[in-house]
Amino acid sequence: MLKVPNKKENIVNLQKKLGEVLGLERAAQKAVDELIKMKLLKSESKNEAKEIQGEASTHEEKIQEVARIFSEDKEVRLDIAKVEESAKETEEKAAKIMKVYLGEKPDTSEALEFLCLAEGGEVAHYEVLQAICSNFDNKKAKFGKIHPKRRTKASLSVCWYGKKSRICVTPFYCSFYEEMILSKHRCSF
């Protein structure tokens, strides 16, 4: 039998997930800067990544507003410090994951693949956050405006990197990254 969380558990879950989403938005902004600094994103990909970075900044502000709304809600009384603690922890984890994923000699395709994976994680976190928020009756804290419109579509692909070919089972979440990988590496999805 599935246990339904009580109100206190829902608040704890809300604080943690809001923090995770906030941390992912901050990590996305830093990842773009880091990938550009490493010269892994160039020209068109750099410009479009900057647009995505701006979007992450806007989402960060909206998540902070939702957290503020829930902190002022007499029924919820969300602890902003706990949200920030979760955000910092998630941001640090994301930075470590990026470093491990890219390895010592990363190339552009690995940078784009990482951004795809990160986008997927973000979408999943928003889905869970939206479900948690549905447990609260707060009309002001809405996620429709900030929930990514992209949906997961798992693809089985054969990608050619130079003369090597490999089969990749990859979920792509963001058409921007998918188009860039297609154009740069002649991948068919």
C-alpha positions in Angstrom: 0.0 0.0 0.0 1.3 3.4 -1.0 1.8 5.8 1.9 0.4 9.3 1.3 2.7 12.0 2.8 1.3 14.1 5.5 1.3 17.9 5.5 4.7 18.2 7.2 6.3 15.6 4.8 4.8 17.5 1.8 6.4 20.8 3.1 9.8 19.1 3.5 9.5 17.6 0.0 8.5 21.0 -1.4 11.5 22.8 0.2 13.9 20.1 -1.1 12.5 20.0 -4.6 12.2 23.8 -4.9 15.8 24.0 -3.8 16.9 21.3 -6.3 15.2 23.1 -9.2 16.7 26.4 -8.1 20.1 24.8 -7.9 19.7 23.3 -11.4 18.8 26.7 -12.9 21.9 28.2 -11.3 24.1 25.3 -12.4 22.8 25.7 -15.9 23.9 29.3 -16.0 27.3 28.5 -14.7 27.7 25.5 -17.0 27.2 27.6 -20.1 29.8 30.1 -18.8 32.2 27.3 -18.1 31.7 25.5 -21.5 32.3 28.8 -23.3 35.4 29.5 -21.2 36.7 26.0 -22.2 36.0 27.0 -25.8 33.6 24.1 -26.2 30.7 26.2 -27.4 31.4 28.4 -30.4 29.6 30.9 -32.7 25.9 29.8 -33.2 26.0 27.2 -30.4 27.5 29.8 -28.1 24.8 32.4 -28.9 22.0 29.9 -28.5 23.4 28.6 -25.2 23.5 32.2 -24.0 19.8 32.4 -24.7 19.2 29.3 -22.8 21.3 30.8 -20.0 19.1 33.8 -19.9 16.0 31.6 -19.7 17.6 29.8 -16.8 18.1 33.1 -15.0 14.5 34.0 -15.6 13.4 30.6 -14.2 15.6 31.1 -11.2 13.8 34.4 -10.4 10.4 32.8 -10.8 11.3 29.9 -8.6 12.5 32.3 -5.9 9.2 34.1 -6.2 7.3 30.8 -5.8 9.4 30.0 -2.7 8.6 33.5 -1.3 4.9 32.9 -1.9 5.0 29.6 -0.1 7.1 31.1 2.8 4.4 33.7 3.3 1.5 31.2 3.1 0.1 30.7 6.6 -0.7 27.0 5.8 2.8 26.2 4.5 5.4 28.5 6.0 8.2 27.3 3.8 11.7 27.7 5.2 13.6 29.7 2.6 16.9 28.8 4.3 16.2 25.1 3.7 15.4 25.8 0.0 18.7 27.7 -0.4 20.6 24.9 1.4 19.1 22.3 -1.1 19.8 24.7 -4.0 23.5 25.0 -3.0 23.9 21.2 -2.6 22.3 20.6 -6.0 24.4 23.2 -7.7 27.6 21.7 -6.3 26.5 18.2 -7.4 25.7 19.4 -10.9 29.2 21.0 -11.2 30.8 17.7 -10.1 28.7 15.7 -12.5 29.7 18.0 -15.4 33.4 17.7 -14.5 33.2 13.9 -14.4 31.1 13.7 -17.6 33.4 15.9 -19.6 36.6 14.2 -18.4 40.1 15.7 -19.0 39.9 16.4 -22.7 36.3 17.2 -23.6 35.1 18.1 -27.1 32.1 20.1 -28.3 29.9 17.0 -28.8 30.5 16.0 -25.1 29.6 19.5 -24.0 26.4 19.4 -26.0 25.6 15.9 -24.7 26.1 17.1 -21.2 23.7 20.0 -21.7 21.1 17.5 -23.1 21.4 15.4 -20.0 21.2 18.4 -17.7 18.1 19.6 -19.5 16.5 16.2 -19.0 17.2 16.3 -15.3 15.7 19.7 -15.1 12.5 18.6 -16.8 12.2 15.6 -14.5 12.6 17.8 -11.4 10.0 20.2 -12.7 7.6 17.3 -13.1 8.1 16.2 -9.5 7.9 19.7 -8.2 4.6 20.3 -10.0 3.2 17.1 -8.5 4.3 18.2 -5.0 2.8 21.6 -5.4 -0.5 20.1 -6.3 -0.7 19.0 -2.7 -1.1 22.6 -1.6 -4.0 25.0 -2.2 -2.1 28.1 -3.2 -3.5 29.8 -6.3 -0.6 32.3 -6.5 2.2 29.7 -6.8 1.7 28.4 -10.3 4.2 26.4 -12.4 2.5 26.6 -15.8 4.6 29.6 -16.7 7.9 28.2 -15.8 7.5 24.5 -16.4 9.6 23.6 -19.5 7.4 22.9 -22.5 9.8 20.2 -23.7 8.9 16.6 -23.1 11.1 13.5 -23.1 11.4 11.5 -26.3 13.7 8.6 -26.1 15.6 8.1 -29.2 17.8 5.2 -30.4 20.4 6.7 -32.6 23.5 5.8 -34.5 26.1 8.6 -34.2 29.2 9.0 -36.4 32.2 10.6 -34.7 34.8 10.7 -37.4 35.2 7.1 -38.6 33.9 5.6 -35.4 30.2 4.8 -35.0 28.3 3.9 -31.9 24.8 3.4 -30.9 23.4 5.8 -28.4 20.2 5.4 -26.4 19.7 9.0 -25.5 16.7 10.9 -24.2 16.7 14.4 -25.8 14.7 17.1 -24.1 15.7 20.2 -25.9 15.4 20.7 -29.6 18.2 23.3 -29.6 20.8 20.8 -28.5 19.3 18.0 -30.6 19.6 20.2 -33.8 23.2 21.1 -32.9 24.2 17.5 -32.4 22.5 16.5 -35.6 24.2 19.3 -37.6 27.7 18.9 -36.1 27.9 15.1 -36.0 25.6 13.8 -38.8 23.5 11.8 -36.3 20.2 10.4 -37.4 17.5 10.1 -34.8 
